Amino acid sequence: MARQISDLKLGILGGGQLGRMLIQEAINYNLTTLVLDPDAEAPCKNIANKFECGSITDYDTVYNFGKKADIITIEIEKVNIEALEQLEKEGKLVFPQPRVIRLIQDKGIQKQFFKENDIPTAPFQLVHGKEDILNSIISFPYILKQRKDGYDGKGVMRINGITDIDRAFEAPSLIEELVDFEKEIAVIVARNPNGDMRTFPMVEMEFNAEANLVEFLISPSTYPENIQQKAEKIAIQIATALNITGILAVEMFITRNGDILVNELAPRPHNSGHQTIEGNYVSQFDQHLRAIFNLPLGDTRTLANSVMVNLLGEKGHDGVAKYAGLEKVMSVDGVYIHLYGKKYTKPFRKMGHVTIVDQNREKAIEKARFVQDTLKVIS
């Protein structure tokens, strides 16, 4: 790298909590951070060196913003790819690369990529509307996913039978065979332009059944070493095939017969890696910066057992956020609070997370359940 990292300007498309935590790490390197987000009160507003309110899907807005940065990255995939491609042509460093973002923006193309690269995934079929769905070759029940713009459980539904098709998406979608899985897991892999790669230890996830959001995460996993190695190998295989620069989160299922199937990818810091801030030698946010600035990758080993609890807005509450039970959970050793700076709460909105660290795994889980039961985001 020709210049010192502290001499460079990092442009971040998206000013939510992921951008906020990335900036908190970037401050340690004295990086200048520029953020573009459509929300004038986005979580990054008050901690970025320069914050711009504007559309991250508009060509001119993204292009003009990117011209001001030395390196451009994202905290959400729904960005204007054409502008990023033009910036890349003009010599700007864009990580993850626009071609990677384009692939991951479309779950159908993502699934075809899995198939072409012999990456294990559930059988699927691409559909364009209800007529295609009626003629599906995949048997009920199955999962229907919109190809674009789905996130945090949105754009996903279970189709149990013919009567459910009336409420199916009209947009281009994919049908995916329902996986009888034992556990949802994730592996985060980092890759720099030199091709150096490191994986974070595999984590186990629990989802909120109603909102389909990660609610509880345990690190490291206690699955047998061969399962963990297999999951890490798959993550490395995908990062290599993509030739990605930056962080890549790989969400997977462990089936009841011990197979591992890839569900989805995220080419950025991810909810499944928040616990690395306190629980690992290097955090996913530090590792992402190391990767995109082509610096040596950090030590991904765990320091202790860590459990991450997402703080979601309570049902029935919509308004200025209040955090009931905050002092009670802060009185517990090993509890670390992360509030995202969102003024308003609504049901299931991600408002923060808590990481619980303990040398004893069962104690960490016990404390995390206490946090989950005690700390509530209300209005």
Solvent accessible surface area in square Angstrom, and as a share of the most:
residue,aa,sasa,rsa
1,M,118,0.53
2,A,112,0.87
3,R,121,0.44
4,Q,128,0.57
5,I,23,0.11
6,S,43,0.28
7,D,83,0.43
8,L,11,0.06
9,K,94,0.40
10,L,0,0.00
11,G,0,0.00
12,I,0,0.00
13,L,0,0.00
14,G,1,0.01
15,G,0,0.00
16,G,15,0.15
17,Q,28,0.12
18,L,22,0.11
19,G,0,0.00
20,R,50,0.18
21,M,8,0.03
22,L,2,0.01
23,I,1,0.00
24,Q,84,0.37
25,E,34,0.15
26,A,0,0.00
27,I,104,0.53
28,N,113,0.58
29,Y,55,0.21
30,N,111,0.57
31,L,10,0.05
32,T,44,0.26
33,T,2,0.01
34,L,11,0.05
35,V,0,0.00
36,L,1,0.00
37,D,16,0.08
38,P,81,0.51
39,D,62,0.32
40,A,52,0.40
41,E,113,0.51
42,A,4,0.03
43,P,14,0.09
44,C,0,0.00
45,K,77,0.33
46,N,132,0.68
47,I,54,0.27
48,A,15,0.12
49,N,102,0.52
50,K,98,0.42
51,F,44,0.18
52,E,39,0.18
53,C,79,0.47
54,G,17,0.16
55,S,44,0.29
56,I,15,0.08
57,T,63,0.37
58,D,63,0.33
59,Y,86,0.33
60,D,90,0.47
61,T,42,0.25
62,V,1,0.00
63,Y,47,0.18
64,N,82,0.42
65,F,2,0.01
66,G,1,0.01
67,K,97,0.41
68,K,90,0.38
69,A,1,0.01
70,D,37,0.19
71,I,5,0.02
72,I,1,0.00
73,T,0,0.00
74,I,1,0.00
75,E,18,0.08
76,I,62,0.31
77,E,28,0.13
78,K,103,0.44
79,V,7,0.04
80,N,22,0.11
81,I,6,0.03
82,E,89,0.40
83,A,0,0.00
84,L,0,0.00
85,E,50,0.22
86,Q,60,0.27
87,L,0,0.00
88,E,71,0.32
89,K,162,0.69
90,E,79,0.35
91,G,60,0.58
92,K,46,0.19
93,L,90,0.45
94,V,2,0.01
95,F,22,0.09
96,P,0,0.00
97,Q,21,0.09
98,P,0,0.00
99,R,114,0.42
100,V,1,0.01
101,I,0,0.00
102,R,98,0.36
103,L,31,0.15
104,I,11,0.06
105,Q,41,0.18
106,D,10,0.05
107,K,25,0.11
108,G,0,0.00
109,I,68,0.35
110,Q,6,0.03
111,K,6,0.03
112,Q,73,0.32
113,F,18,0.08
114,F,1,0.00
115,K,146,0.62
116,E,137,0.61
117,N,48,0.25
118,D,123,0.64
119,I,6,0.03
120,P,48,0.30
121,T,25,0.15
122,A,2,0.02
123,P,74,0.46
124,F,44,0.19
125,Q,39,0.17
126,L,46,0.23
127,V,1,0.00
128,H,120,0.54
129,G,12,0.11
130,K,59,0.25
131,E,132,0.59
132,D,50,0.26
133,I,2,0.01
134,L,100,0.50
135,N,105,0.54
136,S,28,0.18
137,I,150,0.76
138,I,20,0.10
139,S,91,0.59
140,F,84,0.35
141,P,51,0.32
142,Y,1,0.00
143,I,32,0.16
144,L,0,0.00
145,K,13,0.05
146,Q,45,0.20
147,R,35,0.13
148,K,112,0.47
149,D,85,0.44
150,G,16,0.16
151,Y,126,0.48
152,D,59,0.30
153,G,24,0.24
154,K,119,0.50
155,G,15,0.15
156,V,46,0.26
157,M,31,0.14
158,R,114,0.42
159,I,0,0.00
160,N,84,0.43
161,G,18,0.17
162,I,104,0.53
163,T,112,0.65
164,D,24,0.13
165,I,7,0.04
166,D,117,0.61
167,R,129,0.47
168,A,7,0.06
169,F,36,0.15
170,E,116,0.52
171,A,40,0.31
172,P,69,0.43
173,S,0,0.00
174,L,1,0.00
175,I,0,0.00
176,E,6,0.03
177,E,80,0.36
178,L,64,0.32
179,V,22,0.13
180,D,95,0.49
181,F,71,0.30
182,E,85,0.38
183,K,51,0.21
184,E,24,0.11
185,I,0,0.00
186,A,1,0.01
187,V,1,0.00
188,I,5,0.03
189,V,0,0.00
190,A,0,0.00
191,R,32,0.12
192,N,1,0.01
193,P,59,0.37
194,N,108,0.55
195,G,28,0.27
196,D,72,0.37
197,M,58,0.26
198,R,106,0.39
199,T,20,0.11
200,F,6,0.02
201,P,32,0.20
202,M,0,0.00
203,V,5,0.03
204,E,13,0.06
205,M,4,0.02
206,E,59,0.27
207,F,57,0.24
208,N,23,0.12
209,A,109,0.84
210,E,115,0.52
211,A,18,0.14
212,N,65,0.33
213,L,11,0.05
214,V,10,0.06
215,E,45,0.20
216,F,1,0.00
217,L,0,0.00
218,I,16,0.08
219,S,1,0.01
220,P,36,0.22
221,S,7,0.05
222,T,91,0.53
223,Y,37,0.14
224,P,80,0.50
225,E,112,0.50
226,N,102,0.52
227,I,22,0.11
228,Q,25,0.11
229,Q,106,0.47
230,K,87,0.37
231,A,0,0.00
232,E,44,0.20
233,K,148,0.63
234,I,9,0.05
235,A,0,0.00
236,I,65,0.33
237,Q,67,0.30
238,I,0,0.00
239,A,0,0.00
240,T,75,0.44
241,A,46,0.35
242,L,6,0.03
243,N,73,0.37
244,I,1,0.00
245,T,4,0.02
246,G,0,0.00
247,I,0,0.00
248,L,0,0.00
249,A,0,0.00
250,V,0,0.00
251,E,24,0.11
252,M,1,0.01
253,F,20,0.08
254,I,3,0.01
255,T,16,0.09
256,R,152,0.55
257,N,121,0.62
258,G,29,0.28
259,D,65,0.34
260,I,2,0.01
261,L,33,0.16
262,V,1,0.01
263,N,23,0.12
264,E,37,0.16
265,L,10,0.05
266,A,4,0.03
267,P,0,0.00
268,R,38,0.14
269,P,2,0.01
270,H,17,0.08
271,N,11,0.06
272,S,2,0.01
273,G,1,0.01
274,H,4,0.02
275,Q,4,0.02
276,T,1,0.01
277,I,58,0.29
278,E,36,0.16
279,G,0,0.00
280,N,6,0.03
281,Y,121,0.46
282,V,7,0.04
283,S,8,0.05
284,Q,0,0.00
285,F,2,0.01
286,D,18,0.09
287,Q,0,0.00
288,H,0,0.00
289,L,0,0.00
290,R,62,0.23
291,A,0,0.00
292,I,2,0.01
293,F,3,0.01
294,N,53,0.27
295,L,44,0.22
296,P,102,0.64
297,L,20,0.10
298,G,6,0.05
299,D,45,0.23
300,T,14,0.08
301,R,147,0.53
302,T,37,0.22
303,L,86,0.43
304,A,10,0.07
305,N,27,0.14
306,S,0,0.00
307,V,1,0.00
308,M,0,0.00
309,V,3,0.01
310,N,7,0.04
311,L,6,0.03
312,L,19,0.09
313,G,2,0.02
314,E,56,0.25
315,K,122,0.52
316,G,78,0.75
317,H,52,0.23
318,D,112,0.58
319,G,20,0.19
320,V,78,0.45
321,A,17,0.13
322,K,118,0.50
323,Y,52,0.20
324,A,40,0.31
325,G,24,0.23
326,L,46,0.23
327,E,148,0.66
328,K,135,0.57
329,V,0,0.00
330,M,117,0.52
331,S,92,0.59
332,V,35,0.20
333,D,116,0.60
334,G,25,0.24
335,V,21,0.12
336,Y,101,0.38
337,I,44,0.22
338,H,34,0.15
339,L,61,0.30
340,Y,4,0.02
341,G,46,0.44
342,K,27,0.11
343,K,126,0.53
344,Y,118,0.45
345,T,2,0.01
346,K,108,0.46
347,P,57,0.36
348,F,49,0.20
349,R,69,0.25
350,K,28,0.12
351,M,0,0.00
352,G,0,0.00
353,H,0,0.00
354,V,0,0.00
355,T,0,0.00
356,I,0,0.00
357,V,29,0.17
358,D,25,0.13
359,Q,144,0.64
360,N,69,0.35
361,R,46,0.17
362,E,116,0.52
363,K,113,0.48
364,A,0,0.00
365,I,32,0.16
366,E,124,0.56
367,K,43,0.18
368,A,0,0.00
369,R,90,0.33
370,F,84,0.35
371,V,0,0.00
372,Q,39,0.17
373,D,108,0.56
374,T,28,0.16
375,L,6,0.03
376,K,68,0.29
377,V,1,0.01
378,I,47,0.24
379,S,47,0.30
